[in-house]
Amino acid sequence: MKRHTRTLQAKSRTHLVLWTGQGWTVTSGTSGHEYNVEELTDGRFTCTCDWHLWHSYGECSHTAAVRQWLADAGGRTVYLKDSVDAYKRSHQRYEDYNEGVIYTSAAA
């Protein structure tokens, strides 16, 4: 599945992420709706948004926002890429690969 990673990343950067103690509450930067994001035991994230309901193994903009929030806490920046070649050329730390989206990170 081909995802538009630039659009996904830009949208994720408009969201407000708050740690709740058991997961994250993500407030959409466009609609203002709140969604709950939790990390599963295998490292994937789940979200309560409609998109994630139909793509349970994929990444929505809310889970991407949480990944960036976590990276910020570690002094890193997350980049979303849509092909393995882009990852190989970037020489950045490989974070995750999920439904056509590769997450890499670099020191901020």
BELVENNOR-V754327 format. One record per pair of residues at least 24 apart in sequence whose C-alpha atoms are under 10 Angstrom apart, sorted by the first residue. I is the first residue (numbers start at 1). GAP is how many residues later the second one is. Records with the same first field share a line. If there is no record, write none. Layout:
I=GAP ; GAP
This chain:
1=81 ; 98 ; 99 ; 100
2=80 ; 81 ; 97 ; 98 ; 99
3=56 ; 78 ; 79 ; 80 ; 96 ; 97 ; 98
4=76 ; 77 ; 78 ; 96 ; 97
5=56 ; 74 ; 75 ; 76 ; 77 ; 78 ; 95 ; 96 ; 97 ; 98
6=73 ; 74 ; 75 ; 76
7=54 ; 73
8=51 ; 52 ; 53 ; 54 ; 56 ; 57 ; 72 ; 93
9=51 ; 52 ; 53 ; 55 ; 56 ; 59 ; 69 ; 70 ; 71 ; 72
10=51 ; 54 ; 55 ; 70
11=49 ; 50 ; 51 ; 53 ; 54
12=48 ; 49 ; 50 ; 51 ; 52 ; 53 ; 54 ; 55 ; 56
13=48 ; 49 ; 51 ; 52 ; 53 ; 55 ; 56
14=47 ; 48 ; 51
15=46 ; 47 ; 49 ; 50 ; 51
16=46 ; 49 ; 50 ; 53
17=45 ; 46 ; 48 ; 49 ; 50 ; 51 ; 52 ; 53
18=48 ; 51
19=47 ; 50
23=43
24=38 ; 39 ; 41 ; 42 ; 45
25=37 ; 41
26=35 ; 36 ; 37 ; 39 ; 40
27=35 ; 38
28=33 ; 34 ; 37
29=33
34=28
35=27 ; 28
36=26 ; 27
37=25 ; 26 ; 28 ; 29
38=25 ; 28
39=24 ; 27
43=53
44=52 ; 53 ; 54
55=44
56=43
57=41 ; 42
58=39 ; 40 ; 41 ; 42 ; 43
59=38 ; 39 ; 40 ; 41 ; 42
64=39
67=28 ; 36
68=35 ; 37
71=24 ; 34 ; 35 ; 36 ; 37
72=35 ; 36
74=33 ; 34
75=30 ; 31 ; 32 ; 33
76=28 ; 29 ; 30 ; 31 ; 32
77=27 ; 28 ; 29 ; 30 ; 31
78=24 ; 25 ; 26 ; 27 ; 28 ; 29 ; 30
79=24 ; 25 ; 26 ; 27
80=24 ; 25
